[in-house]
C-alpha cells in the first residue's frame, strides 16, 4: 500500500501543492468540506465536490468515496474526499503526512496526531501546533519552511497587482444568494455589474478580467471574499496555477523530503 500525502483543503493554493507533489511522483489525497467556497474555481480541485471531477493543467481531480481512493490514484488522478473531520486518518490507509492548506488564518484547535504535520500561513507555529510552518505571505520569506517559529500574522491585505491592492478583492455587498452577471475569464469595464447579492450589485471598481468568483447560487455573508478582479486583463491567468501556489508546493516537498524516515517510503 502506498504512503499518501493528505492535503486538507482543495482551494487554489492547495491545488498548486497537489499538482507539484503529483508531478514529483507522490500520491496525494485531498479532503474538503461539503460546500467549498473557492474563489479561483478554475484552478481549484475542490470544485470536484460539485461537478464530480475537474481537470487543471492536464491533471484531473475526482470526487471519491473512501473505497475509491486507491483506484483513483492508480489512474493517475487526484482523489477528492468530502471529509472535513479527517476521519480518513483512522482508516487502514498509510498517511504519514498532513498538509493543512485551508488557510484558516488562525491557530488550529489541536495538533494533528500524525508523523509529519505541515501548516500553511498565519496561525501556524512550529513546533507548537505543527511540525513545520510555511510562510504564505508574498515577499522575501515566501515559501520558507520553519521548524522553529511562526508564519507571519494575517495582514488583511491582498498582494498588489499593477498598483491595485484592496480593490482587487471583491466582497459580498450583502447577505444572500450570489447571482453572477458573467463568468470567470470575462472582461468587465469599470462600473459594470459583476454579480448581485440580495439584489444589491457588486460593481467592477476598475477595468479587468474576472479571475475568480465563488460558485453562483451559494449563500454568502456580507463582506465575504467572493471574487478576484485582475487588472492585467489576461484571461489565460484564470486557468493557470499561480506562481505562489507552485512555490508553496516546492516548500511542502522540501519539508517532506527533509525527513528520511518518511522520504524512504514515499515511492514504494
ROGUBA-632130 format. One record per residue (C-alpha): residue in one letter; x, y, z. Coordinates in Angstrom, 3 decimals. Last residue first. Layout:
N
<pt><r>A</r><east>X</east><north>Y</north><up>Z</up></pt>
...
***
This chain:
268
<pt><r>X</r><east>7.389</east><north>2.276</north><up>-2.679</up></pt>
<pt><r>X</r><east>7.862</east><north>5.913</north><up>-3.775</up></pt>
<pt><r>X</r><east>7.117</east><north>7.588</north><up>-0.445</up></pt>
<pt><r>X</r><east>8.702</east><north>5.058</north><up>1.864</up></pt>
<pt><r>X</r><east>12.267</east><north>6.374</north><up>2.149</up></pt>
<pt><r>X</r><east>11.182</east><north>10.002</north><up>2.417</up></pt>
<pt><r>X</r><east>9.222</east><north>9.486</north><up>5.643</up></pt>
<pt><r>X</r><east>12.094</east><north>8.185</north><up>7.776</up></pt>
<pt><r>X</r><east>14.498</east><north>10.499</north><up>5.955</up></pt>
<pt><r>X</r><east>12.548</east><north>13.686</north><up>6.877</up></pt>
<pt><r>X</r><east>13.893</east><north>16.550</north><up>4.729</up></pt>
<pt><r>X</r><east>11.912</east><north>15.147</north><up>1.811</up></pt>
<pt><r>X</r><east>8.596</east><north>16.158</north><up>3.356</up></pt>
<pt><r>X</r><east>9.625</east><north>19.706</north><up>4.227</up></pt>
<pt><r>X</r><east>11.199</east><north>20.288</north><up>0.824</up></pt>
<pt><r>X</r><east>8.103</east><north>18.958</north><up>-0.959</up></pt>
<pt><r>X</r><east>5.952</east><north>21.324</north><up>1.093</up></pt>
<pt><r>X</r><east>8.186</east><north>24.212</north><up>0.068</up></pt>
<pt><r>X</r><east>8.050</east><north>23.231</north><up>-3.597</up></pt>
<pt><r>X</r><east>4.276</east><north>23.181</north><up>-3.465</up></pt>
<pt><r>X</r><east>4.373</east><north>26.585</north><up>-1.804</up></pt>
<pt><r>X</r><east>6.271</east><north>27.922</north><up>-4.820</up></pt>
<pt><r>X</r><east>3.753</east><north>26.278</north><up>-7.145</up></pt>
<pt><r>X</r><east>0.874</east><north>28.038</north><up>-5.431</up></pt>
<pt><r>X</r><east>2.671</east><north>31.391</north><up>-5.464</up></pt>
<pt><r>X</r><east>3.441</east><north>31.116</north><up>-9.178</up></pt>
<pt><r>X</r><east>-0.246</east><north>30.596</north><up>-9.836</up></pt>
<pt><r>X</r><east>-1.895</east><north>27.554</north><up>-11.393</up></pt>
<pt><r>X</r><east>-3.209</east><north>28.694</north><up>-14.771</up></pt>
<pt><r>X</r><east>-6.893</east><north>28.682</north><up>-15.748</up></pt>
<pt><r>X</r><east>-7.771</east><north>32.277</north><up>-14.874</up></pt>
<pt><r>X</r><east>-4.327</east><north>33.537</north><up>-15.903</up></pt>
<pt><r>X</r><east>-5.172</east><north>32.919</north><up>-19.550</up></pt>
<pt><r>X</r><east>-7.951</east><north>35.533</north><up>-19.315</up></pt>
<pt><r>X</r><east>-5.393</east><north>38.384</north><up>-19.411</up></pt>
<pt><r>X</r><east>-6.779</east><north>41.675</north><up>-18.082</up></pt>
<pt><r>X</r><east>-3.691</east><north>42.612</north><up>-16.060</up></pt>
<pt><r>X</r><east>-6.168</east><north>44.461</north><up>-13.830</up></pt>
<pt><r>X</r><east>-7.363</east><north>41.135</north><up>-12.320</up></pt>
<pt><r>X</r><east>-10.702</east><north>41.114</north><up>-10.498</up></pt>
<pt><r>X</r><east>-10.984</east><north>38.488</north><up>-7.737</up></pt>
<pt><r>X</r><east>-14.278</east><north>37.353</north><up>-6.268</up></pt>
<pt><r>X</r><east>-16.362</east><north>36.274</north><up>-3.285</up></pt>
<pt><r>X</r><east>-14.439</east><north>37.496</north><up>-0.252</up></pt>
<pt><r>X</r><east>-17.081</east><north>37.653</north><up>2.465</up></pt>
<pt><r>X</r><east>-18.081</east><north>41.180</north><up>3.488</up></pt>
<pt><r>X</r><east>-21.799</east><north>40.438</north><up>3.697</up></pt>
<pt><r>X</r><east>-22.401</east><north>36.718</north><up>4.116</up></pt>
<pt><r>X</r><east>-22.868</east><north>34.293</north><up>1.252</up></pt>
<pt><r>X</r><east>-25.499</east><north>31.803</north><up>0.113</up></pt>
<pt><r>X</r><east>-24.287</east><north>29.852</north><up>-2.895</up></pt>
<pt><r>X</r><east>-26.124</east><north>30.123</north><up>-6.212</up></pt>
<pt><r>X</r><east>-23.097</east><north>31.171</north><up>-8.210</up></pt>
<pt><r>X</r><east>-19.833</east><north>29.428</north><up>-7.237</up></pt>
<pt><r>X</r><east>-17.412</east><north>31.920</north><up>-5.737</up></pt>
<pt><r>X</r><east>-15.761</east><north>34.108</north><up>-8.376</up></pt>
<pt><r>X</r><east>-12.202</east><north>34.233</north><up>-9.694</up></pt>
<pt><r>X</r><east>-10.032</east><north>35.884</north><up>-12.299</up></pt>
<pt><r>X</r><east>-12.727</east><north>38.253</north><up>-13.559</up></pt>
<pt><r>X</r><east>-10.702</east><north>40.199</north><up>-16.102</up></pt>
<pt><r>X</r><east>-10.122</east><north>43.916</north><up>-15.688</up></pt>
<pt><r>X</r><east>-11.268</east><north>47.523</north><up>-15.882</up></pt>
<pt><r>X</r><east>-11.692</east><north>49.141</north><up>-12.455</up></pt>
<pt><r>X</r><east>-14.004</east><north>49.075</north><up>-9.408</up></pt>
<pt><r>X</r><east>-16.321</east><north>46.474</north><up>-11.009</up></pt>
<pt><r>X</r><east>-19.681</east><north>46.822</north><up>-9.232</up></pt>
<pt><r>X</r><east>-21.273</east><north>44.203</north><up>-6.978</up></pt>
<pt><r>X</r><east>-24.980</east><north>44.897</north><up>-7.280</up></pt>
<pt><r>X</r><east>-27.538</east><north>44.580</north><up>-4.462</up></pt>
<pt><r>X</r><east>-30.446</east><north>42.341</north><up>-5.491</up></pt>
<pt><r>X</r><east>-29.901</east><north>40.051</north><up>-2.470</up></pt>
<pt><r>X</r><east>-26.359</east><north>39.522</north><up>-3.759</up></pt>
<pt><r>X</r><east>-25.656</east><north>40.653</north><up>-7.292</up></pt>
<pt><r>X</r><east>-22.761</east><north>39.952</north><up>-9.638</up></pt>
<pt><r>X</r><east>-20.186</east><north>41.610</north><up>-11.874</up></pt>
<pt><r>X</r><east>-22.169</east><north>44.784</north><up>-12.566</up></pt>
<pt><r>X</r><east>-20.133</east><north>47.079</north><up>-14.805</up></pt>
<pt><r>X</r><east>-18.827</east><north>50.345</north><up>-13.342</up></pt>
<pt><r>X</r><east>-15.236</east><north>49.904</north><up>-14.511</up></pt>
<pt><r>X</r><east>-15.295</east><north>47.632</north><up>-17.533</up></pt>
<pt><r>X</r><east>-15.550</east><north>43.883</north><up>-17.104</up></pt>
<pt><r>X</r><east>-13.766</east><north>41.208</north><up>-19.117</up></pt>
<pt><r>X</r><east>-14.878</east><north>37.586</north><up>-18.739</up></pt>
<pt><r>X</r><east>-12.459</east><north>34.847</north><up>-17.655</up></pt>
<pt><r>X</r><east>-14.614</east><north>33.661</north><up>-14.759</up></pt>
<pt><r>X</r><east>-18.209</east><north>34.097</north><up>-15.834</up></pt>
<pt><r>X</r><east>-20.688</east><north>36.923</north><up>-16.016</up></pt>
<pt><r>X</r><east>-23.605</east><north>38.514</north><up>-14.217</up></pt>
<pt><r>X</r><east>-23.421</east><north>36.072</north><up>-11.304</up></pt>
<pt><r>X</r><east>-26.190</east><north>35.750</north><up>-8.710</up></pt>
<pt><r>X</r><east>-24.887</east><north>35.089</north><up>-5.199</up></pt>
<pt><r>X</r><east>-27.648</east><north>34.261</north><up>-2.739</up></pt>
<pt><r>X</r><east>-27.926</east><north>36.345</north><up>0.401</up></pt>
<pt><r>X</r><east>-26.165</east><north>38.617</north><up>2.874</up></pt>
<pt><r>X</r><east>-24.984</east><north>41.906</north><up>1.408</up></pt>
<pt><r>X</r><east>-22.280</east><north>43.616</north><up>-0.689</up></pt>
<pt><r>X</r><east>-20.246</east><north>40.386</north><up>-0.936</up></pt>
<pt><r>X</r><east>-16.578</east><north>41.197</north><up>-1.343</up></pt>
<pt><r>X</r><east>-14.395</east><north>41.573</north><up>-4.425</up></pt>
<pt><r>X</r><east>-10.640</east><north>41.616</north><up>-3.854</up></pt>
<pt><r>X</r><east>-8.826</east><north>43.761</north><up>-6.421</up></pt>
<pt><r>X</r><east>-9.903</east><north>46.923</north><up>-4.655</up></pt>
<pt><r>X</r><east>-7.536</east><north>46.169</north><up>-1.760</up></pt>
<pt><r>X</r><east>-4.415</east><north>46.144</north><up>-3.931</up></pt>
<pt><r>X</r><east>-4.028</east><north>47.879</north><up>-7.262</up></pt>
<pt><r>X</r><east>-0.532</east><north>49.054</north><up>-8.193</up></pt>
<pt><r>X</r><east>-0.282</east><north>46.798</north><up>-11.220</up></pt>
<pt><r>X</r><east>-1.158</east><north>43.874</north><up>-8.934</up></pt>
<pt><r>X</r><east>-0.630</east><north>44.445</north><up>-5.194</up></pt>
<pt><r>X</r><east>-0.941</east><north>41.433</north><up>-2.905</up></pt>
<pt><r>X</r><east>-4.049</east><north>41.171</north><up>-0.784</up></pt>
<pt><r>X</r><east>-4.339</east><north>42.954</north><up>2.571</up></pt>
<pt><r>X</r><east>-5.641</east><north>41.553</north><up>5.862</up></pt>
<pt><r>X</r><east>-2.077</east><north>41.350</north><up>7.134</up></pt>
<pt><r>X</r><east>-2.554</east><north>37.849</north><up>8.574</up></pt>
<pt><r>X</r><east>0.247</east><north>37.096</north><up>11.026</up></pt>
<pt><r>X</r><east>3.556</east><north>35.894</north><up>9.602</up></pt>
<pt><r>X</r><east>4.356</east><north>32.176</north><up>9.735</up></pt>
<pt><r>X</r><east>5.776</east><north>31.034</north><up>13.032</up></pt>
<pt><r>X</r><east>8.973</east><north>29.674</north><up>14.511</up></pt>
<pt><r>X</r><east>11.120</east><north>26.569</north><up>14.864</up></pt>
<pt><r>X</r><east>10.787</east><north>24.032</north><up>12.069</up></pt>
<pt><r>X</r><east>10.090</east><north>26.941</north><up>9.717</up></pt>
<pt><r>X</r><east>9.891</east><north>26.328</north><up>5.972</up></pt>
<pt><r>X</r><east>10.274</east><north>29.405</north><up>3.771</up></pt>
<pt><r>X</r><east>7.783</east><north>29.632</north><up>0.924</up></pt>
<pt><r>X</r><east>7.514</east><north>33.410</north><up>0.842</up></pt>
<pt><r>X</r><east>10.236</east><north>34.956</north><up>3.044</up></pt>
<pt><r>X</r><east>11.418</east><north>37.660</north><up>0.639</up></pt>
<pt><r>X</r><east>7.914</east><north>38.800</north><up>-0.145</up></pt>
<pt><r>X</r><east>4.489</east><north>37.293</north><up>-0.554</up></pt>
<pt><r>X</r><east>2.857</east><north>35.944</north><up>2.586</up></pt>
<pt><r>X</r><east>2.476</east><north>32.168</north><up>2.579</up></pt>
<pt><r>X</r><east>5.214</east><north>31.224</north><up>5.054</up></pt>
<pt><r>X</r><east>5.356</east><north>27.517</north><up>5.841</up></pt>
<pt><r>X</r><east>5.105</east><north>26.048</north><up>9.348</up></pt>
<pt><r>X</r><east>6.678</east><north>22.663</north><up>10.137</up></pt>
<pt><r>X</r><east>5.938</east><north>20.202</north><up>12.948</up></pt>
<pt><r>X</r><east>2.565</east><north>21.732</north><up>13.684</up></pt>
<pt><r>X</r><east>0.744</east><north>23.354</north><up>16.623</up></pt>
<pt><r>X</r><east>3.587</east><north>24.419</north><up>18.930</up></pt>
<pt><r>X</r><east>6.566</east><north>23.034</north><up>16.970</up></pt>
<pt><r>X</r><east>6.324</east><north>25.112</north><up>14.885</up></pt>
<pt><r>X</r><east>3.791</east><north>27.954</north><up>14.771</up></pt>
<pt><r>X</r><east>0.802</east><north>28.052</north><up>12.457</up></pt>
<pt><r>X</r><east>-1.801</east><north>30.781</north><up>12.839</up></pt>
<pt><r>X</r><east>-0.997</east><north>32.603</north><up>9.631</up></pt>
<pt><r>X</r><east>0.249</east><north>30.525</north><up>6.699</up></pt>
<pt><r>X</r><east>0.455</east><north>26.878</north><up>5.776</up></pt>
<pt><r>X</r><east>0.764</east><north>24.113</north><up>8.357</up></pt>
<pt><r>X</r><east>2.721</east><north>20.874</north><up>7.910</up></pt>
<pt><r>X</r><east>2.135</east><north>17.886</north><up>10.216</up></pt>
<pt><r>X</r><east>4.558</east><north>14.992</north><up>9.912</up></pt>
<pt><r>X</r><east>4.062</east><north>11.671</north><up>11.718</up></pt>
<pt><r>X</r><east>0.415</east><north>12.343</north><up>12.535</up></pt>
<pt><r>X</r><east>-1.714</east><north>13.269</north><up>15.529</up></pt>
<pt><r>X</r><east>-2.719</east><north>16.756</north><up>14.229</up></pt>
<pt><r>X</r><east>-2.079</east><north>19.386</north><up>16.884</up></pt>
<pt><r>X</r><east>-5.378</east><north>20.797</north><up>18.107</up></pt>
<pt><r>X</r><east>-7.769</east><north>23.702</north><up>17.580</up></pt>
<pt><r>X</r><east>-5.782</east><north>25.087</north><up>14.688</up></pt>
<pt><r>X</r><east>-4.313</east><north>28.587</north><up>15.118</up></pt>
<pt><r>X</r><east>-5.845</east><north>31.219</north><up>12.892</up></pt>
<pt><r>X</r><east>-5.532</east><north>32.232</north><up>9.262</up></pt>
<pt><r>X</r><east>-7.762</east><north>29.302</north><up>8.164</up></pt>
<pt><r>X</r><east>-5.611</east><north>28.965</north><up>5.050</up></pt>
<pt><r>X</r><east>-7.159</east><north>25.511</north><up>4.492</up></pt>
<pt><r>X</r><east>-3.808</east><north>24.162</north><up>3.331</up></pt>
<pt><r>X</r><east>-3.168</east><north>21.912</north><up>6.337</up></pt>
<pt><r>X</r><east>-0.675</east><north>19.404</north><up>4.945</up></pt>
<pt><r>X</r><east>-0.830</east><north>16.003</north><up>6.661</up></pt>
<pt><r>X</r><east>1.970</east><north>13.478</north><up>6.169</up></pt>
<pt><r>X</r><east>2.382</east><north>9.817</north><up>7.228</up></pt>
<pt><r>X</r><east>-0.866</east><north>8.541</north><up>5.656</up></pt>
<pt><r>X</r><east>-0.876</east><north>4.749</north><up>5.217</up></pt>
<pt><r>X</r><east>-4.504</east><north>3.800</north><up>4.563</up></pt>
<pt><r>X</r><east>-6.172</east><north>1.450</north><up>7.052</up></pt>
<pt><r>X</r><east>-8.617</east><north>4.157</north><up>8.132</up></pt>
<pt><r>X</r><east>-8.491</east><north>6.419</north><up>11.188</up></pt>
<pt><r>X</r><east>-6.826</east><north>9.250</north><up>9.280</up></pt>
<pt><r>X</r><east>-9.790</east><north>9.085</north><up>6.875</up></pt>
<pt><r>X</r><east>-11.870</east><north>10.641</north><up>9.664</up></pt>
<pt><r>X</r><east>-10.343</east><north>13.965</north><up>8.689</up></pt>
<pt><r>X</r><east>-13.233</east><north>15.996</north><up>10.182</up></pt>
<pt><r>X</r><east>-13.837</east><north>17.891</north><up>6.952</up></pt>
<pt><r>X</r><east>-14.186</east><north>14.642</north><up>4.975</up></pt>
<pt><r>X</r><east>-15.563</east><north>15.129</north><up>1.475</up></pt>
<pt><r>X</r><east>-12.892</east><north>13.252</north><up>-0.483</up></pt>
<pt><r>X</r><east>-11.014</east><north>14.453</north><up>-3.559</up></pt>
<pt><r>X</r><east>-8.877</east><north>11.791</north><up>-5.259</up></pt>
<pt><r>X</r><east>-6.123</east><north>13.183</north><up>-7.509</up></pt>
<pt><r>X</r><east>-5.734</east><north>11.236</north><up>-10.754</up></pt>
<pt><r>X</r><east>-3.062</east><north>8.956</north><up>-12.224</up></pt>
<pt><r>X</r><east>-5.432</east><north>6.011</north><up>-12.684</up></pt>
<pt><r>X</r><east>-3.761</east><north>4.159</north><up>-9.803</up></pt>
<pt><r>X</r><east>-4.590</east><north>7.135</north><up>-7.572</up></pt>
<pt><r>X</r><east>-8.264</east><north>6.766</north><up>-8.468</up></pt>
<pt><r>X</r><east>-8.101</east><north>3.040</north><up>-7.712</up></pt>
<pt><r>X</r><east>-6.546</east><north>3.768</north><up>-4.311</up></pt>
<pt><r>X</r><east>-9.131</east><north>6.352</north><up>-3.274</up></pt>
<pt><r>X</r><east>-12.264</east><north>4.545</north><up>-4.427</up></pt>
<pt><r>X</r><east>-13.067</east><north>2.778</north><up>-1.126</up></pt>
<pt><r>X</r><east>-13.120</east><north>6.127</north><up>0.696</up></pt>
<pt><r>X</r><east>-15.727</east><north>7.613</north><up>-1.679</up></pt>
<pt><r>X</r><east>-14.440</east><north>9.780</north><up>-4.458</up></pt>
<pt><r>X</r><east>-14.685</east><north>13.173</north><up>-6.169</up></pt>
<pt><r>X</r><east>-12.074</east><north>13.325</north><up>-8.924</up></pt>
<pt><r>X</r><east>-9.197</east><north>15.737</north><up>-9.543</up></pt>
<pt><r>X</r><east>-7.780</east><north>15.509</north><up>-13.029</up></pt>
<pt><r>X</r><east>-4.331</east><north>16.747</north><up>-14.103</up></pt>
<pt><r>X</r><east>-3.883</east><north>18.247</north><up>-17.585</up></pt>
<pt><r>X</r><east>-3.393</east><north>21.835</north><up>-16.453</up></pt>
<pt><r>X</r><east>-6.448</east><north>21.553</north><up>-14.222</up></pt>
<pt><r>X</r><east>-9.084</east><north>18.896</north><up>-14.888</up></pt>
<pt><r>X</r><east>-12.184</east><north>18.870</north><up>-12.694</up></pt>
<pt><r>X</r><east>-14.323</east><north>15.989</north><up>-11.499</up></pt>
<pt><r>X</r><east>-17.636</east><north>15.157</north><up>-9.850</up></pt>
<pt><r>X</r><east>-19.053</east><north>18.589</north><up>-10.575</up></pt>
<pt><r>X</r><east>-19.776</east><north>19.949</north><up>-7.090</up></pt>
<pt><r>X</r><east>-17.113</east><north>18.231</north><up>-4.967</up></pt>
<pt><r>X</r><east>-14.807</east><north>18.269</north><up>-7.998</up></pt>
<pt><r>X</r><east>-14.686</east><north>22.036</north><up>-7.487</up></pt>
<pt><r>X</r><east>-12.322</east><north>21.354</north><up>-4.570</up></pt>
<pt><r>X</r><east>-9.572</east><north>20.748</north><up>-7.147</up></pt>
<pt><r>X</r><east>-9.173</east><north>24.502</north><up>-7.510</up></pt>
<pt><r>X</r><east>-7.728</east><north>26.131</north><up>-10.639</up></pt>
<pt><r>X</r><east>-10.927</east><north>27.136</north><up>-12.449</up></pt>
<pt><r>X</r><east>-12.604</east><north>27.834</north><up>-9.098</up></pt>
<pt><r>X</r><east>-10.365</east><north>30.733</north><up>-8.105</up></pt>
<pt><r>X</r><east>-12.850</east><north>31.913</north><up>-5.453</up></pt>
<pt><r>X</r><east>-13.142</east><north>28.652</north><up>-3.512</up></pt>
<pt><r>X</r><east>-16.047</east><north>28.330</north><up>-1.102</up></pt>
<pt><r>X</r><east>-16.305</east><north>24.551</north><up>-0.668</up></pt>
<pt><r>X</r><east>-19.695</east><north>23.063</north><up>0.290</up></pt>
<pt><r>X</r><east>-19.339</east><north>19.524</north><up>1.683</up></pt>
<pt><r>X</r><east>-15.929</east><north>20.462</north><up>3.087</up></pt>
<pt><r>X</r><east>-12.742</east><north>19.075</north><up>1.590</up></pt>
<pt><r>X</r><east>-10.109</east><north>16.357</north><up>1.766</up></pt>
<pt><r>X</r><east>-7.376</east><north>15.984</north><up>-0.836</up></pt>
<pt><r>X</r><east>-5.291</east><north>12.824</north><up>-1.361</up></pt>
<pt><r>X</r><east>-1.843</east><north>12.846</north><up>-2.953</up></pt>
<pt><r>X</r><east>0.460</east><north>10.033</north><up>-4.055</up></pt>
<pt><r>X</r><east>3.948</east><north>11.319</north><up>-4.816</up></pt>
<pt><r>X</r><east>5.656</east><north>11.139</north><up>-8.210</up></pt>
<pt><r>X</r><east>7.215</east><north>14.606</north><up>-8.252</up></pt>
<pt><r>X</r><east>4.475</east><north>15.741</north><up>-10.661</up></pt>
<pt><r>X</r><east>1.936</east><north>14.685</north><up>-8.034</up></pt>
<pt><r>X</r><east>3.709</east><north>16.788</north><up>-5.402</up></pt>
<pt><r>X</r><east>3.655</east><north>19.820</north><up>-7.719</up></pt>
<pt><r>X</r><east>-0.035</east><north>19.430</north><up>-8.602</up></pt>
<pt><r>X</r><east>-1.093</east><north>18.838</north><up>-5.007</up></pt>
<pt><r>X</r><east>0.738</east><north>21.987</north><up>-3.891</up></pt>
<pt><r>X</r><east>-0.778</east><north>24.055</north><up>-6.688</up></pt>
<pt><r>X</r><east>-4.199</east><north>22.678</north><up>-5.758</up></pt>
<pt><r>X</r><east>-3.727</east><north>23.577</north><up>-2.107</up></pt>
<pt><r>X</r><east>-3.019</east><north>27.160</north><up>-3.159</up></pt>
<pt><r>X</r><east>-6.089</east><north>27.264</north><up>-5.428</up></pt>
<pt><r>X</r><east>-8.508</east><north>25.686</north><up>-2.971</up></pt>
<pt><r>X</r><east>-8.686</east><north>21.982</north><up>-2.117</up></pt>
<pt><r>X</r><east>-8.363</east><north>21.872</north><up>1.645</up></pt>
<pt><r>X</r><east>-6.652</east><north>19.355</north><up>3.916</up></pt>
<pt><r>X</r><east>-3.868</east><north>17.797</north><up>1.890</up></pt>
<pt><r>X</r><east>-3.072</east><north>14.192</north><up>2.781</up></pt>
<pt><r>X</r><east>0.203</east><north>12.831</north><up>1.401</up></pt>
<pt><r>X</r><east>-0.180</east><north>9.098</north><up>0.912</up></pt>
<pt><r>X</r><east>2.164</east><north>6.158</north><up>1.526</up></pt>
<pt><r>X</r><east>1.483</east><north>3.402</north><up>-0.984</up></pt>
<pt><r>X</r><east>0.000</east><north>0.000</north><up>0.000</up></pt>
***
